[in-house]
């Protein structure tokens, strides 16, 4: 069975094809085909690779998002890197959907009603949910009536207790649906499950803090296999400092700017999402690799950006540990979490009181997936590769297996 996965971002489009025979098991496998589009001004960069390591790279006129996505999907069954004879060989397609609100606590087969719900939530994640709707439409055009599944980033956090989810504003906010949804749930859940297998423990017995650190960053406190708190909230702006997002700031700053600088809501939104974080403080980049390199060359603002990032990360980890009443494992994942030894070291250096002890040698070049804890550390420190596409494919396979069992 060939499973197509689309992961639609605001400025990128990823796709992968997994081949599942009898099952997909628990351990991740590499896709048979994977591709990515990155938009750069007036051009789109398309990169494709199949399991035989045949690669294609092409820069095309950006055109519309739909046109570029169509070209990406066509390369699954056309060209040197093709692995299928045609779209009819796709059995099911899965999509990462950033915001499903409170309506979806599980993956859902996409129906007109589900599409309408995704559209309703697009007001809170316009750059993501609408891109995901475009992806759903494009798969329908290319693959006809193939079943499609939405896997929601918010679903893993949907059971957070009200004490963690409801903002301390007027209660009318909660009645209007304004609450903390949390994001990155697909990877937080995957990392928790993977950590339990790596440690040989029952997931329900573990207190875990998962650190999804990429261009977007969030933490989750996981107990009994469920998210009980997280750092992102009503939107993905809340919480940790990120690549270009501010993370949490005093809302009084925003009202001050609106009054004194006559800024509009759109201008403030642009500032918080695209001109803040590592980029805003350093003035150089939202990429942690470039921040670390500039810091090592003596750039004071790059150092300040790094120190703020590390400070807020440590503070967030401490808060998650307090919610859990202790921690059994601390997990780093996503681009920064997997690749920045400097960030992991700085995050852990003051956490000895929690039982976090890092092995400096293992931390420098960890294998994925790896335990980088120091000898005798009561808390295990793990580096786990983000596997959102694999997790989505597995959910597609499970839904297919369920429908087969009902048919029998």
C-alpha positions in Angstrom: 0.0 0.0 0.0 1.4 3.4 -1.0 0.7 6.2 1.4 1.2 9.8 0.2 1.9 12.4 2.9 1.7 16.2 2.4 3.2 18.6 5.0 2.2 22.0 3.9 4.0 25.0 5.5 3.6 28.7 5.0 6.7 29.0 2.8 7.4 25.3 1.9 5.7 22.2 0.7 6.9 18.8 1.7 5.7 15.5 0.4 6.6 11.8 0.9 5.5 8.4 -0.2 5.7 5.4 2.2 5.2 1.8 1.2 3.4 -0.3 3.7 3.0 -4.0 3.2 1.2 -5.8 6.1 1.9 -3.0 8.7 4.0 0.0 9.4 5.2 -1.1 12.8 6.5 1.2 15.5 10.0 2.0 14.3 10.2 4.7 11.6 11.2 3.8 8.0 12.6 6.0 5.3 10.1 7.0 2.6 10.3 5.5 -0.8 10.1 9.0 -2.3 10.4 12.4 -0.8 10.2 15.9 -2.2 10.2 19.5 -1.1 9.4 22.9 -2.5 10.8 26.1 -1.1 9.6 29.5 -2.4 12.3 32.1 -2.9 10.9 35.3 -4.2 9.8 34.8 -7.8 11.1 31.2 -8.0 10.3 27.9 -6.5 13.1 25.4 -5.7 11.9 21.8 -6.2 14.1 19.0 -4.8 13.2 15.3 -5.1 14.9 12.1 -4.0 13.8 8.4 -4.1 14.9 5.4 -2.2 17.5 4.5 -4.8 19.0 8.0 -4.1 18.1 9.3 -7.6 17.8 13.0 -7.1 16.2 15.8 -9.1 16.7 19.5 -8.4 15.0 22.2 -10.4 14.2 25.9 -10.0 11.0 27.0 -11.7 9.0 30.1 -12.0 7.0 30.3 -8.8 3.6 30.8 -10.4 0.9 29.7 -8.0 1.3 27.4 -5.1 -1.0 24.9 -6.7 1.1 24.8 -9.9 4.3 24.1 -8.1 2.6 21.4 -5.9 1.2 19.8 -9.0 4.7 19.6 -10.5 6.0 18.1 -7.3 3.4 15.4 -7.2 3.8 14.6 -10.9 7.4 13.6 -10.2 6.2 10.7 -8.1 5.1 8.9 -11.3 7.0 10.9 -14.0 10.7 11.5 -14.6 13.9 9.9 -13.4 13.0 9.7 -9.7 9.5 8.3 -10.3 8.6 5.3 -8.1 4.9 4.7 -9.2 3.3 4.1 -12.6 0.5 6.6 -11.9 -1.6 8.3 -9.3 -4.0 5.3 -9.2 -1.2 3.5 -7.2 -1.7 5.9 -4.3 -4.0 4.1 -1.7 -4.4 6.9 0.8 -3.1 10.4 1.4 -2.5 12.1 4.8 -2.1 15.8 5.5 -0.6 17.6 8.5 -3.2 20.2 9.6 -1.9 22.8 12.0 -5.1 23.8 13.7 -8.0 21.6 14.3 -9.3 23.5 17.4 -11.2 21.5 19.9 -13.3 19.7 17.3 -10.7 17.1 16.5 -9.0 14.9 19.0 -8.1 12.2 16.5 -7.1 12.0 12.9 -10.1 12.3 10.6 -11.0 11.1 7.2 -11.5 14.3 5.1 -15.1 14.9 4.2 -16.8 18.2 3.2 -17.7 18.7 6.8 -14.0 18.2 7.9 -12.8 20.6 5.2 -15.3 23.2 6.4 -14.0 22.9 9.9 -10.4 23.3 8.7 -11.5 26.4 6.9 -13.2 27.8 10.0 -9.9 27.4 12.0 -7.9 29.1 9.2 -8.6 32.4 10.8 -6.2 31.4 13.6 -3.6 29.8 11.4 -4.1 31.5 8.0 -0.7 30.7 6.5 -1.0 27.0 7.4 -4.6 25.8 7.3 -5.2 27.4 3.9 -2.1 25.9 2.4 -3.2 22.6 3.8 -6.6 23.0 2.1 -4.8 23.7 -1.1 -2.9 20.5 -0.7 -6.1 18.5 -0.1 -7.6 20.0 -3.2 -4.5 19.2 -5.3 -4.5 15.6 -4.2 -8.2 15.3 -5.2 -7.4 16.7 -8.6 -4.4 14.4 -9.2 -5.5 11.2 -7.5 -9.3 11.4 -7.9 -11.4 9.8 -5.1 -8.4 8.5 -3.1 -9.2 8.6 0.7 -7.6 11.6 2.4 -6.9 11.9 6.1 -6.2 15.0 8.2 -3.8 14.6 11.1 -4.0 17.6 13.5 -1.1 19.3 15.3 -3.5 20.4 18.0 -5.1 17.0 18.6 -2.4 15.8 21.1 -3.1 18.8 23.3 -6.9 18.6 23.2 -7.1 16.8 26.5 -5.1 19.4 28.4 -6.8 20.2 31.7 -8.8 23.5 31.7 -6.4 24.9 34.3 -3.7 24.8 31.7 -5.9 25.6 28.6 -8.1 28.5 29.7 -6.6 32.0 29.8 -7.1 34.1 32.9 -9.1 36.8 31.1 -12.8 37.2 31.3 -14.6 33.9 31.2 -16.4 35.0 28.1 -13.2 34.3 26.2 -13.4 30.6 27.0 -17.1 30.7 26.0 -16.1 32.2 22.7 -13.5 29.4 22.1 -10.5 31.5 23.0 -8.2 29.0 24.8 -4.7 27.5 24.5 -4.7 24.9 21.7 -1.0 24.0 21.5 0.9 23.0 18.4 3.6 20.6 17.1 1.5 17.9 18.6 2.3 15.3 15.9 6.0 15.4 16.8 5.5 15.8 20.6 3.4 12.6 20.6 5.8 10.8 18.3 8.8 11.7 20.5 7.0 10.5 23.6 6.3 7.2 22.1 9.8 6.8 20.7 11.3 7.7 24.0 9.3 5.0 25.8 10.6 2.4 23.3 14.2 3.6 23.6 14.0 3.5 27.4 12.2 0.1 27.4 9.4 1.7 29.6 5.7 1.9 29.5 4.8 5.3 28.2 2.0 5.6 30.8 4.7 5.4 33.6 6.9 8.3 32.3 7.0 12.0 32.9 8.4 13.5 29.8 9.4 17.0 28.6 9.6 17.2 24.8 11.4 20.1 23.2 10.5 20.8 19.6 13.1 23.3 18.6 13.0 24.5 15.0 12.1 27.7 13.3 9.0 27.3 15.5 9.6 26.1 19.1 7.5 24.6 21.7 7.7 22.4 24.8 5.2 19.8 26.0 4.8 18.3 29.5 3.6 14.7 29.0 2.2 12.4 31.7 0.4 9.1 31.3 1.1 9.5 27.5 -1.0 12.7 27.4 -0.1 16.3 27.0 -0.9 18.2 30.2 0.7 21.5 29.3 2.6 23.1 26.4 4.1 26.5 25.7 2.2 27.5 22.5 -1.3 28.7 23.0 -4.2 30.2 21.0 -1.8 30.8 18.2 1.8 29.6 17.5 3.2 32.9 18.7 3.0 32.2 22.4 5.8 30.6 24.4 9.4 30.2 23.6 11.6 32.6 21.5 11.7 31.3 18.0 13.4 32.0 14.6 11.3 35.0 13.7 8.5 34.8 16.3 8.7 36.6 19.5 7.2 34.0 21.8 5.4 35.4 24.9 5.7 39.1 25.5 3.9 41.5 27.9 0.6 42.3 26.1 0.9 45.8 27.5 3.7 46.4 25.1 1.3 45.8 22.2 -1.4 48.2 23.5 1.4 50.7 24.2 2.6 50.5 20.6 -1.0 50.7 19.3 -1.5 53.9 21.2 1.9 55.6 20.9 2.9 54.5 17.4 -0.6 54.1 16.0 0.2 50.5 14.8 -2.5 48.4 13.3 -3.3 44.8 14.3 -1.8 43.7 11.0 1.5 45.6 11.7 1.7 44.1 15.2 1.0 40.6 13.8 3.8 41.1 11.2 6.2 42.2 13.9 5.5 39.4 16.3 5.6 36.6 13.6 8.2 37.8 11.1 10.4 40.4 12.6 11.1 39.2 16.1 12.8 36.2 17.8 16.4 35.4 16.8 16.1 37.5 13.7 14.7 40.5 15.6 17.3 40.5 18.3 20.4 39.6 16.2 19.5 41.7 13.2 21.2 38.9 11.2 19.1 35.7 10.8 16.4 33.5 12.3 18.7 30.5 11.7 20.4 29.2 14.9 23.4 28.0 12.9 24.1 31.5 11.7 23.5 32.9 15.2 26.0 30.5 16.7 28.6 31.2 14.0 28.2 35.0 14.4 28.4 34.7 18.2 31.7 32.8 18.0 33.0 35.6 15.8 32.3 38.1 18.6 28.9 39.5 17.4 27.3 40.9 20.5 23.7 40.9 19.3 24.0 37.3 18.1 25.3 36.4 21.6 22.4 38.2 23.1 19.9 36.4 20.9 21.4 33.1 21.8 21.4 33.9 25.6 17.7 35.0 25.4 16.8 31.8 23.6 18.6 29.6 26.1 17.2 31.5 29.1 13.7 31.2 27.9 14.2 27.5 27.0 15.5 26.7 30.5 12.7 28.7 32.1 10.1 26.7 30.1 11.7 23.4 30.9 11.6 24.3 34.6 7.9 25.2 34.3 7.1 21.9 32.6 8.9 20.0 35.3 6.9 21.8 37.9 3.7 20.8 36.2 4.8 17.2 36.1 6.2 17.1 39.6 9.5 15.9 38.2 10.8 14.4 35.0 12.1 11.1 33.8 13.4 12.1 30.4 14.1 15.4 28.6 13.9 15.1 24.8 15.3 17.4 22.1 13.9 17.2 18.6 13.5 19.2 15.3 16.2 21.3 13.5 17.8 23.1 16.5 17.0 20.4 19.0 18.7 17.7 16.9 21.6 19.7 15.5 22.7 22.4 18.0 25.0 21.0 20.7 25.4 24.5 22.0 21.7 24.9 22.6 21.4 21.5 24.3 24.4 22.2 26.5 23.2 25.6 27.6 19.7 24.4 28.2 20.9 21.6 30.5 23.7 23.4 32.4 21.5 24.7 35.2 19.2 21.7 35.4 21.3 19.5 37.7 18.8 20.2 40.5 16.2 18.3 38.4 18.6 15.4 37.9 19.6 16.4 34.3 23.2 15.6 33.6 24.6 15.8 30.1 27.5 13.8 28.7 29.5 16.5 26.9 31.2 14.1 24.5 28.0 12.4 23.5 26.3 15.8 23.1 28.8 17.1 20.5 27.9 14.5 17.9 24.9 12.4 18.9 23.6 9.7 16.7 19.8 9.9 16.0 18.1 8.6 18.0 20.5 8.7 21.0 20.8 8.9 24.8 23.2 11.7 25.6 22.8 11.5 29.4 25.8 11.6 31.7 26.7 8.6 33.8 24.4 8.2 36.7 22.0 10.9 35.5 18.6 10.3 37.1 16.9 12.0 34.1 17.6 10.6 30.6 18.4 13.2 28.0 17.5 12.0 24.5 17.9 13.4 21.0 15.1 12.1 18.7 14.8 12.8 15.1 11.5 14.5 14.2 9.3 12.1 12.1 6.1 14.0 11.4 5.7 12.5 7.9 6.2 9.0 9.3 3.7 9.6 12.1 1.1 10.8 9.6 1.6 7.8 7.4 1.2 5.5 10.4 -2.1 7.2 11.3 -3.3 6.7 7.7 -2.4 3.0 7.8 -4.2 2.6 11.2 -7.4 4.1 9.8 -7.2 1.9 6.7 -6.6 -1.2 9.0 -9.7 -0.2 11.1 -11.9 0.1 8.0 -10.7 -3.3 6.7 -11.5 -4.9 10.1 -15.0 -3.4 10.1 -15.6 -4.7 6.5 -14.6 -8.2 7.7 
